[in-house]
């Protein structure tokens, strides 16, 4: 089960969306549910129906997460308000309940040492068994495969799902709709291309050595 408990919009876009009802309209504020909450107004942007709102048209209370609109910018009932944090890249992957480093460190502090369960243990050994434990959970208890189809931007980067562990298969679809598997480098080769004539015969040098193609 994934440990990230927010919405998909919060994870992928670091944003929260509100559809303004009579309560939001009368109170003139929305309450953010980011964890942790932004510290200052400069940590996020506010959009109403797709248009970015100037920071002078709202105030922010970091203690309760309220974004309060001035009267002239109070969104009407039915309007869509989106609050998007600016630190998107820092938040991706930031969903773990506890890191492997913390697991190893906590075990060593609690169980390793004089008058403890293990008088002596190498950190590398503790890390090995911690990794094996996580692997067994993923193989047996938490095993689940999900698939996504997305369009890759020119940067050739994508946002990994919040419950990502490892990939099973990566493929691309050609213009005919046929799925083409992208193999990892260790499963591919780099064979020598042999130069051939139009009738597919090998081409040799005057000394009888086969020629290579460098196209």
C-alpha positions in Angstrom: 0.0 0.0 0.0 1.5 3.4 -0.9 2.5 5.6 2.0 1.6 8.8 0.1 -1.9 9.8 1.2 -2.6 12.9 -0.9 -4.4 13.2 -4.2 -2.9 12.4 -7.5 -3.0 16.1 -8.4 -1.0 16.9 -5.3 1.7 14.4 -6.1 2.1 15.0 -9.9 1.5 18.8 -10.0 2.0 19.7 -6.4 -1.4 21.4 -6.6 -4.7 21.5 -4.8 -7.9 22.3 -6.7 -11.1 23.8 -5.3 -14.5 24.3 -6.9 -15.9 27.4 -5.3 -19.2 26.8 -3.5 -21.3 29.2 -1.4 -19.3 28.5 1.7 -15.9 29.4 0.1 -17.5 32.4 -1.6 -18.9 33.8 1.7 -15.8 33.1 3.7 -13.4 34.4 0.9 -10.8 31.8 1.7 -9.6 28.3 0.9 -7.6 26.0 3.2 -4.5 24.3 2.0 -3.8 20.7 2.9 -0.2 20.4 1.7 2.0 18.5 4.1 4.1 20.4 5.2 2.2 23.6 4.6 4.0 26.4 2.6 5.9 28.8 4.8 5.2 32.0 2.9 3.1 33.3 0.0 6.1 33.1 -2.3 6.1 29.3 -2.0 3.0 28.9 -4.2 0.9 30.4 -7.0 -2.9 30.9 -7.0 -5.0 30.5 -10.2 -8.7 31.3 -10.7 -10.2 29.7 -13.8 -6.7 29.3 -15.2 -5.5 32.9 -14.7 -2.7 33.5 -12.2 -3.7 35.8 -9.3 -1.4 38.6 -8.3 0.0 38.1 -4.8 -1.4 41.4 -3.7 -4.9 40.1 -4.1 -4.6 37.4 -1.4 -3.0 36.9 2.0 -1.7 33.7 3.6 -1.7 32.4 7.1 0.9 29.6 7.5 -0.4 28.5 10.9 -3.7 27.2 9.5 -3.0 27.1 5.7 -5.7 29.7 4.8 -5.4 31.7 1.6 -7.8 34.7 2.0 -8.8 36.7 -1.0 -9.4 40.4 -1.0 -13.0 41.5 -1.8 -12.2 42.4 -5.4 -10.6 39.0 -6.1 -13.1 36.8 -4.2 -13.9 34.0 -6.7 -17.5 33.5 -7.7 -19.5 30.4 -7.1 -18.5 27.7 -9.6 -15.1 29.1 -10.2 -12.1 26.7 -10.1 -9.3 27.7 -7.8 -5.9 25.9 -8.1 -3.1 26.5 -5.6 0.2 25.2 -6.9 3.5 25.0 -5.0 6.6 26.1 -6.8 8.9 23.4 -5.4 7.5 20.6 -7.6 10.8 18.8 -8.4 11.7 18.7 -4.7 8.4 17.1 -3.8 8.5 14.2 -6.3 9.4 11.0 -4.5 9.1 12.7 -1.1 6.6 10.2 0.1 8.5 7.7 2.1 7.4 6.9 5.7 10.9 6.0 6.6 14.1 5.7 4.6 16.3 2.7 4.4 19.1 4.7 6.0 16.8 5.4 9.0 15.9 1.7 9.2 19.5 0.7 9.4 20.5 3.5 11.8 17.6 2.8 14.2 18.4 -1.0 14.2 22.0 -0.3 15.1 21.2 2.1 17.8 18.5 -0.1 19.3 20.0 -3.6 19.0 23.7 -3.4 18.4 26.2 -2.9 21.2 27.4 -4.0 24.6 24.5 -5.6 26.7 22.2 -5.5 23.7 20.8 -8.2 21.4 23.8 -8.1 19.1 27.2 -7.3 20.8 28.7 -6.6 17.4 27.4 -6.3 13.8 28.7 -4.7 10.7 26.6 -1.9 9.2 26.9 -3.5 5.8 25.4 -6.7 7.1 22.5 -4.8 8.7 21.9 -3.0 5.4 21.9 -6.3 3.5 19.2 -7.8 5.6 17.2 -4.6 5.6 17.3 -4.6 1.8 16.4 -8.3 1.7 13.4 -7.7 4.0 12.1 -5.0 1.7 12.6 -7.2 -1.3 10.6 -10.0 0.3 7.8 -7.7 1.2 7.7 -6.4 -2.4 7.8 -9.9 -3.9 5.2 -11.6 -1.7 3.2 -9.1 0.4 3.1 -5.9 -1.7 3.5 -7.3 -5.2 1.4 -5.2 -7.6 1.9 -4.2 -11.2 0.4 -1.1 -12.7 0.7 0.4 -16.2 0.6 4.0 -17.5 0.6 5.3 -21.1 1.9 8.9 -21.4 3.4 11.2 -24.0 7.1 11.9 -23.3 8.1 15.6 -23.6 11.2 16.8 -25.5 13.1 16.6 -22.2 12.6 12.7 -22.3 11.7 12.8 -18.6 8.6 11.6 -16.8 7.2 11.7 -13.3 7.3 8.4 -11.5 4.1 7.3 -9.7 4.1 7.8 -5.9 4.0 4.0 -5.3 6.8 3.2 -7.8 9.2 0.4 -6.8 10.7 -0.8 -10.1 9.8 -1.1 -13.7 8.7 -4.4 -15.3 8.5 -3.2 -19.0 9.0 0.0 -20.9 7.8 0.3 -24.4 6.8 2.8 -27.1 4.1 2.8 -29.7 4.9 3.4 -33.4 2.6 5.1 -35.9 0.8 1.8 -36.6 -0.1 1.4 -33.0 2.3 -1.5 -32.5 4.0 -1.8 -29.1 7.8 -1.8 -29.3 9.7 -2.9 -26.2 12.6 -0.8 -25.0 15.2 -3.2 -23.6 17.7 -2.3 -20.9 21.3 -1.8 -22.1 22.5 -5.1 -20.6 20.0 -7.0 -22.8 21.0 -5.3 -26.1 24.1 -5.6 -28.2 26.3 -3.5 -30.4 27.2 -5.8 -33.3 29.6 -4.9 -36.1 27.7 -3.7 -39.2 29.0 -5.5 -42.3 29.0 -3.6 -45.6 26.8 -5.3 -48.2 26.1 -4.7 -51.9 22.7 -4.1 -53.4 22.3 -7.8 -53.8 23.2 -8.4 -50.1 26.6 -9.8 -50.8 29.4 -9.0 -48.4 31.9 -6.4 -49.7 35.7 -7.0 -49.3 38.9 -5.0 -49.6 41.5 -5.8 -52.3 43.3 -7.8 -49.6 40.2 -10.0 -48.9 39.2 -8.3 -45.6 35.5 -7.7 -45.0 34.5 -4.1 -44.9 32.4 -2.6 -42.2 29.6 -0.2 -42.5 29.7 3.0 -40.4 26.3 4.4 -41.2 
